[in-house]
Amino acid sequence: MAKYRTAMGKVVDMTQLTAKNEHVRAVGNMSVNARGDSIDSLGRVVTPVTKKVGGAYQKTVSNRSANIVRNKNAPQPAKADAPKEIEAAEVTEEELEFLDTADEDMEIETIKTKDAKKAK
C-alpha cells in the first residue's frame, strides 16, 4: 500500500494503519477481525486466516501431494530462537576474517548513526 495525502494536506500511511488495527473487529456481519481471522463475541481468534486459506486451497487442488497433511503424532520441528554457536574448528580463515570485518563495519555504522543523531 502507499501513503496518501488528504485534502487537508495530512499524510495517511495505509500500511501502518492496517498493521496497527489488524486485531480490531471488522465492521460488518461476518465476525472477523481486520486480518480475516474468525473471532468470537469477545474478540478472541477462533480460526486464524492462514488455516482458512489452507483449507480453501486444499479443496481446490486435486493433487494430493500438494495438500498439507499433518500427523498429530509426528514430532514437530524445533523453533530456532537463536543462531547456534559455531566452533572454531568449523570455520575457515577467510570466514574468520569476514566475521572480524563485519564486526568492525557494525561498529562504524553505530558511530555514524550516533553522529547523525547529534547533527540533527
Secondary structure, DSSP 8 states (H G I E B T S, - for coil): --EEE-TTS-EEEHHHHHHHTTTSB-SSSS-BBTT--EE-TTS-EEE-HHHHHHHHHHHH---GGGS----TTS-------S-----GGGS-HHHHHHHHHHHHHHHHHHHHHHHHHHH-
